[in-house]
Structures are given as structure tokens and as C-alpha cells.
């Protein structure tokens, strides 16, 4: 059971890494937008940024997709289902202590039915429910404009914001950290990140464009 959970978490962390691979170039281009806009590369960089935003929306939405009975998915709801379905095999002696440590600076964890796993799942289900409006706007954008070619005017869709995207990403990262800390060693079940290299590469690229 732990191996399966570890595999799910590793795949989930890879998805967050891919999300960061979109965010870093978007932010780096935005930081230098005034300088970029007066170069001959402004149009192509704007197009690249727009494509990355589309990819960001796709990556962000799949982290919150509902579980499917037809095919395996990796998302917060699907991992929550796995935790609930395998509660007996995943409840280890130090789980309560670990959860108390993890949630001590995030508000106390309400214990339901004397079950730590049910309590963790209930907490994150509520967190997702609280962001239902934000998620709907992102999923509408994905379903009607990115994943499918619906004849819909973009100005008819509700607006999405960078702040909303970062709010969803923050929740996705907290959930990853929770599962990692409560069910594994702090450094366990990891996807090796090379985001520092991504940042340096993007910085070098923009410098080459601006100061050639």
C-alpha cells in the first residue's frame, strides 16, 4: 500500500515540477516585458508566454481533477480516495504525531471518528470545496478554450487571474508536503527538481535577447 502511495506521490510531484517549468518562464518574461516589447522578438516571446499559460492551466487543472473509474488519474482527489480506501493499511503508529507537527502552523487538525486519515482527507476536501469558484473558472477555460475547440468567445468566460493560479498551486504544494511528511520520511518519495537550472537558462536567454 505504501509503495502505491509513494508511486502516486512521485508522479504528483512530477506534475508540480512541470507546473513550475511553466511558471518560471512566464514570470521571467513578465519581469522584462517593457524591455522585450521594444525588441524584434516581442511577438514570438508573447506567443511563447501565451502557450505556457495554456499549459499552466492544463497542468493546474489536472492536479484537481476528480478520480475516474475508467482510467487511473493522479490528483489531490484521487490520492484522497486512495487514502480513504486503504485507511487500515496506511495508518501507522506515528501518524497522529506527524500530522500534529505538520498542521501546527496551519491551524489544528479536526479529528473525525478518531481517524487521522479521514481527518486529513476531510480537511483537504474542504479546502478544494472552498476554492470551487476558482477551480470552475480554470476548468471552463481548459475545457472550452484549450482542450476543446468550442465556438465560444473568450470574453464570455469568467476571468482567471495569476493570484488565483498561485492560490491553487499553493494548495497543491501543501497537500504534497502533507502526504510526504505524514506518511514518509521528510525527504522521502521525491521527484528531483532542477528548477534552478530552468531559472538560469531563462535568465541567460532573456539577457541574450536584450543585450545582444
C-alpha positions in Angstrom: 0.0 0.0 0.0 2.8 2.4 0.9 4.6 1.6 -2.4 1.5 2.5 -4.4 1.1 5.7 -2.4 4.7 6.5 -2.9 4.3 6.0 -6.7 1.3 8.3 -6.7 3.1 10.9 -4.8 6.2 10.8 -7.0 4.0 11.2 -10.1 2.1 14.0 -8.5 5.3 15.8 -7.6 6.5 15.5 -11.2 3.2 17.3 -12.2 4.0 20.1 -9.8 7.5 20.3 -11.2 6.1 20.6 -14.7 3.8 23.4 -13.5 6.9 25.2 -12.2 8.5 24.8 -15.6 5.7 26.9 -17.0 5.6 29.4 -14.2 9.3 30.3 -14.3 9.5 31.4 -18.0 6.1 33.2 -17.7 7.4 35.2 -14.7 10.8 35.9 -16.2 9.3 37.2 -19.5 6.8 39.3 -17.5 9.6 40.8 -15.4 11.4 42.1 -18.5 8.3 42.8 -20.6 9.0 46.6 -21.0 12.4 45.9 -22.4 11.3 42.9 -24.5 8.4 44.9 -26.1 10.8 47.2 -27.9 12.8 44.4 -29.5 12.1 42.5 -32.7 11.5 39.3 -30.5 8.4 40.7 -28.7 5.8 38.9 -30.8 7.4 35.4 -30.5 8.0 35.8 -26.8 4.5 36.9 -26.2 3.3 33.8 -28.2 5.6 31.6 -26.1 4.2 33.1 -22.9 0.6 32.5 -24.1 1.4 28.9 -24.9 3.0 28.5 -21.5 -0.1 30.0 -19.8 -2.3 27.5 -21.6 0.0 24.7 -20.4 -0.1 26.0 -16.9 -3.9 25.9 -16.9 -3.8 22.3 -18.1 -1.3 21.3 -15.5 -3.0 23.1 -12.7 -6.5 21.6 -13.5 -5.3 18.0 -13.7 -4.0 18.4 -10.1 -7.6 18.9 -9.0 -9.4 16.5 -11.4 -11.9 14.1 -9.9 -11.0 10.4 -9.8 -12.0 8.3 -12.8 -13.4 4.7 -12.6 -12.4 4.2 -16.3 -8.7 5.1 -16.1 -6.1 5.9 -13.3 -5.6 9.6 -12.5 -3.2 11.4 -10.2 -4.7 14.4 -8.5 -5.5 15.5 -5.0 -9.0 14.0 -5.1 -7.7 10.7 -6.5 -5.0 10.4 -3.8 -7.6 11.3 -1.1 -9.7 8.4 -2.4 -6.7 6.1 -2.2 -6.0 7.2 1.4 -9.6 6.7 2.4 -9.9 3.3 0.7 -6.8 2.0 2.3 -7.0 3.6 5.7 -6.4 0.4 7.6 -3.2 -0.4 5.8 -1.8 3.2 5.9 -2.5 4.1 9.5 0.9 3.8 11.2 1.7 4.4 14.9 3.3 7.8 14.5 0.7 9.2 12.0 -1.1 11.2 14.6 2.1 12.8 15.9 3.3 13.6 12.5 0.0 15.2 11.5 0.0 17.3 14.6 3.5 18.6 13.8 2.6 19.3 10.2 -0.6 21.2 10.9 0.7 23.1 14.0 1.3 26.2 12.0 -1.6 25.7 9.6 -4.4 25.5 12.2 -5.2 22.4 14.2 -6.5 19.3 12.5 -10.1 18.4 13.5 -10.1 14.7 14.3 -13.1 12.8 12.8 -14.2 9.4 14.1 -10.8 9.1 15.8 -9.3 8.6 12.3 -6.3 10.7 11.3 -6.6 9.7 7.7 -10.3 10.6 7.5 -9.4 13.9 9.2 -6.7 14.7 6.7 -8.9 13.8 3.8 -11.8 15.9 5.2 -9.6 18.9 5.6 -8.3 18.9 2.0 -11.7 18.1 0.6 -13.0 21.2 2.4 -10.0 23.2 1.0 -11.0 22.2 -2.5 -14.7 22.9 -1.9 -13.7 26.4 -0.7 -12.0 27.0 -4.0 -14.8 25.7 -6.1 -15.4 29.0 -7.8 -11.7 29.5 -8.8 -11.5 25.9 -10.0 -14.6 26.2 -12.1 -13.2 29.3 -13.9 -9.9 27.5 -14.7 -11.7 24.3 -15.8 -14.1 26.2 -18.0 -11.1 27.9 -19.6 -9.4 24.5 -20.1 -12.5 22.7 -21.4 -14.0 25.3 -23.6 -10.9 27.1 -25.0 -7.7 24.9 -24.6 -8.6 21.2 -24.6 -11.6 21.5 -26.9 -12.2 23.9 -29.8 -15.6 25.2 -28.8 -17.1 28.2 -30.6 -17.0 30.3 -27.5 -15.9 34.0 -27.2 -13.2 34.3 -24.6 -14.8 37.4 -23.1 -17.8 35.3 -22.3 -15.7 33.2 -20.0 -15.1 34.3 -16.4 -11.7 35.9 -15.9 -8.9 34.0 -14.3 -6.0 35.7 -12.5 -2.4 35.0 -11.7 -3.3 35.3 -8.0 -5.9 32.6 -8.4 -3.4 30.3 -10.1 -0.8 30.8 -7.3 -3.5 30.1 -4.7 -4.3 26.8 -6.3 -0.6 25.9 -6.7 0.0 26.7 -3.0 -2.8 24.3 -2.0 -1.4 21.6 -4.3 2.1 22.0 -2.8 0.8 22.0 0.7 -1.0 18.7 0.0 2.1 17.2 -1.5 4.1 18.2 1.6 1.4 16.8 3.9 1.4 13.4 2.3 5.2 13.4 2.1 5.6 14.3 5.8 2.8 12.3 7.4 3.3 9.0 5.5 7.0 9.0 4.6 10.3 10.4 5.9 10.6 14.2 5.3 12.9 13.7 2.3 11.2 10.5 1.0 9.3 9.9 -2.2 10.8 12.7 -4.2 11.0 13.9 -7.7 14.4 15.5 -8.2 13.9 19.2 -9.1 16.2 21.0 -11.4 14.3 24.3 -11.3 17.5 26.3 -10.6 18.8 25.3 -14.0 15.5 26.3 -15.6 15.7 29.7 -13.9 19.3 30.3 -15.0 18.6 29.1 -18.6 15.6 31.5 -18.9 17.7 34.4 -17.4 20.5 33.7 -19.9 18.0 33.6 -22.8 16.4 36.9 -22.0 19.8 38.5 -21.5 20.9 37.3 -24.9 17.8 38.8 -26.4 18.1 42.2 -24.7 21.9 42.7 -24.7 23.0 41.0 -27.9 
